Amino acid sequence: QVQLVEPGGGLVQAGASLRLSCAASGRTFSNYLMAWFRQAPGKEREIVTGISGSGDYIYWADPVKGRFTASRDNAKNTVYLQMNSLKPEDTAVYYCARKRSPRWSDIHISSEYDYWGQGTQVTVSS
């Protein structure tokens, strides 16, 4: 019953910025830790960022630390991924996901998420 819709994505040049959005249909959006994952061609799906239900706590994976940040607007049931200084190696399909529990220790485990967005392609050219 919960749907995560991801407008955004596209083709950009290295060094550019891009903002992804993920809109949720559920009534209790603010109760859930949300995360962004990505999957590049030939690679496994990996965590990018995570954000607590309140928005007060944020996790960044090492490859994007200092360049990407997550935010959320609980009144709009929306989580965002702001991507700056994009690199060709950031090229991937990006997914938002809702975590079953607020536990942070397993934030990188895909099976801990119960709802996923449809994914949006981000391509960064050099």
C-alpha positions as CSV (number, residue, x, y, z in Angstrom):
1,Q,0.0,0.0,0.0
2,V,3.0,2.3,0.5
3,Q,4.4,3.7,-2.8
4,L,7.6,5.6,-3.2
5,V,7.8,7.7,-6.4
6,E,11.1,9.1,-7.6
7,P,11.0,12.0,-10.0
8,G,14.3,13.3,-11.0
9,G,17.5,11.9,-12.4
10,G,18.9,12.6,-15.8
11,L,22.1,13.2,-17.7
12,V,24.5,15.8,-16.3
13,Q,28.1,16.8,-16.7
14,A,30.8,16.1,-14.2
15,G,30.9,18.7,-11.5
16,A,27.2,19.4,-11.8
17,S,24.5,19.2,-9.1
18,L,21.3,17.3,-9.1
19,R,18.4,16.8,-6.6
20,L,16.4,13.7,-6.4
21,S,13.0,13.4,-4.7
22,C,11.1,10.5,-3.2
23,A,7.5,11.0,-2.4
24,A,5.7,8.5,-0.1
25,S,2.0,7.7,0.1
26,G,1.9,6.4,3.7
27,R,0.4,8.3,6.6
28,T,3.2,7.6,9.0
29,F,6.1,8.7,6.9
30,S,7.8,10.6,9.8
31,N,8.1,7.3,11.8
32,Y,10.6,5.7,9.3
33,L,14.2,5.9,8.6
34,M,14.7,6.4,4.9
35,A,17.7,5.7,2.8
36,W,19.0,6.2,-0.7
37,F,20.8,3.3,-2.5
38,R,22.4,3.1,-5.9
39,Q,23.3,0.3,-8.3
40,A,25.9,0.9,-11.0
41,P,26.3,-1.3,-14.0
42,G,28.0,-4.6,-13.0
43,K,28.1,-3.7,-9.3
44,E,26.0,-4.6,-6.3
45,R,23.5,-2.2,-4.8
46,E,25.1,0.0,-2.2
47,I,23.9,2.5,0.5
48,V,24.4,6.2,-0.4
49,T,22.7,8.0,2.5
50,G,20.3,7.5,5.3
51,I,18.2,9.9,7.3
52,S,16.2,9.4,10.5
53,G,12.5,9.9,10.8
54,S,13.0,13.3,12.4
55,G,15.7,14.3,9.9
56,D,18.1,15.0,12.8
57,Y,20.5,12.1,12.0
58,I,22.1,11.5,8.6
59,Y,24.5,8.8,7.4
60,W,26.8,9.2,4.4
61,A,28.7,6.4,2.7
62,D,32.4,7.2,2.2
63,P,32.3,7.7,-1.6
64,V,29.7,10.5,-1.3
65,K,30.8,12.1,2.0
66,G,31.1,15.9,1.6
67,R,29.3,15.9,-1.8
68,F,25.8,14.4,-1.1
69,T,23.3,15.2,1.6
70,A,19.9,13.9,2.5
71,S,16.9,15.9,3.8
72,R,13.2,15.4,4.3
73,D,10.0,17.3,4.5
74,N,7.7,15.2,6.5
75,A,4.7,17.5,5.9
76,K,5.1,16.6,2.2
77,N,6.0,12.9,2.8
78,T,9.1,13.5,0.8
79,V,12.8,12.7,1.2
80,Y,15.5,14.4,-1.0
81,L,19.0,13.5,-2.1
82,Q,21.1,16.6,-3.0
83,M,24.0,15.6,-5.1
84,N,26.9,18.0,-5.7
85,S,30.2,17.8,-7.5
86,L,29.0,14.8,-9.4
87,K,31.6,12.4,-10.8
88,P,31.3,9.8,-13.6
89,E,31.6,7.1,-11.0
90,D,28.3,8.3,-9.5
91,T,26.5,7.0,-12.5
92,A,23.9,4.5,-11.3
93,V,20.2,3.8,-10.8
94,Y,19.2,5.5,-7.5
95,Y,16.6,4.1,-5.3
96,C,14.9,5.5,-2.2
97,A,13.8,2.9,0.4
98,R,11.9,2.8,3.7
99,K,13.6,0.9,6.6
100,R,11.5,-1.5,8.7
101,S,13.1,-0.4,11.9
102,P,15.0,2.7,13.1
103,R,18.1,0.6,13.9
104,W,21.2,2.1,12.3
105,S,23.7,-0.8,12.6
106,D,22.2,-2.6,9.5
107,I,21.4,0.5,7.4
108,H,23.5,-0.9,4.6
109,I,21.5,-4.2,4.3
110,S,19.0,-4.1,1.5
111,S,16.8,-6.8,3.0
112,E,16.1,-4.5,6.0
113,Y,13.9,-2.2,3.8
114,D,10.3,-3.0,3.2
115,Y,9.4,-0.5,0.4
116,W,11.5,0.7,-2.5
117,G,11.0,3.4,-5.1
118,Q,11.1,2.5,-8.8
119,G,14.6,3.9,-9.3
120,T,15.8,6.7,-11.4
121,Q,18.8,6.8,-13.7
122,V,21.6,9.3,-13.0
123,T,24.3,9.5,-15.7
124,V,27.3,11.7,-15.2
125,S,29.4,12.4,-18.3
126,S,33.1,13.4,-18.2
